[in-house]
């Protein structure tokens, strides 16, 4: 299953940019395995967190997943690990056709991202 999410938002002086493409293979058993099949690894920690968070919300450990990250795009000024976590989580929800939890949120004006437990 392929997933993609791109965030490109400007709010006053705050800029947010990131894009992530993934391929997800669902498997028996729990757990997530993340394989980076792309050249740009600058925001790897954020992408990994976002994917793991989305996996927990979408699957709750009922199934396993192997995620191949095929593209990471960011910007030196408008991209952070937190932005990439949000983008990666949404790419995972796109791939598995799951709805983003309402509590996973971005407040553009305050620069705040919320990742619910």
Long-range contacts (C-beta under 8 A, 24 or more apart in sequence): 1-25, 1-26, 1-95, 1-96, 1-97, 2-95, 3-91, 3-92, 3-93, 3-94, 3-95, 3-96, 4-91, 4-94, 5-87, 5-88, 5-90, 5-91, 5-93, 5-94, 6-73, 6-87, 7-83, 7-86, 7-87, 7-90, 9-108, 11-108, 11-109, 12-109, 14-108, 14-109, 14-111, 15-75, 15-77, 15-78, 16-78, 16-79, 16-83, 16-106, 16-108, 17-74, 17-75, 17-78, 17-79, 17-83, 18-43, 18-72, 18-73, 18-74, 18-75, 18-79, 18-83, 18-84, 18-86, 18-87, 19-71, 19-72, 19-73, 19-74, 19-87, 20-47, 20-50, 20-69, 20-71, 20-72, 20-73, 20-84, 20-87, 20-88, 20-91, 21-69, 21-70, 21-71, 21-91, 22-51, 22-67, 22-68, 22-69, 22-70, 22-88, 22-91, 22-92, 22-95, 23-67, 23-68, 23-70, 23-95, 24-65, 24-66, 24-67, 24-68, 24-92, 24-95, 24-96, 25-65, 25-66, 25-67, 25-68, 26-63, 26-64, 26-65, 26-96, 27-63, 27-64, 27-65, 27-66, 28-63, 28-64, 29-63, 29-64, 30-59, 30-61, 30-62, 30-63, 30-64, 31-61, 31-64, 31-65, 32-64, 32-65, 32-66, 32-67, 33-64, 33-65, 33-66, 33-67, 34-67, 34-69, 35-66, 35-67, 35-68, 35-69, 36-69, 36-72, 37-68, 37-69, 37-70, 38-69, 38-70, 38-71, 38-72, 40-71, 40-72, 40-73, 40-74, 41-72, 42-72, 42-74, 43-72, 43-74, 43-79, 43-80, 43-81, 43-83, 43-84, 44-72, 45-81, 46-80, 46-81, 46-82, 46-83, 46-84, 46-85, 46-88, 47-72, 47-84, 47-85, 47-87, 47-88, 48-88, 49-81, 49-85, 49-88, 50-84, 50-85, 50-86, 50-87, 50-88, 50-89, 50-90, 50-91, 50-92, 51-88, 51-89, 51-91, 51-92, 53-85, 53-89, 53-104, 53-115, 54-88, 54-89, 54-90, 54-92, 54-93, 54-98, 55-92, 57-89, 57-98, 57-101, 57-104, 58-92, 58-93, 58-96, 58-98, 59-96, 65-96, 67-92, 82-113, 83-113, 85-113, 85-115, 86-113, 86-115, 89-115
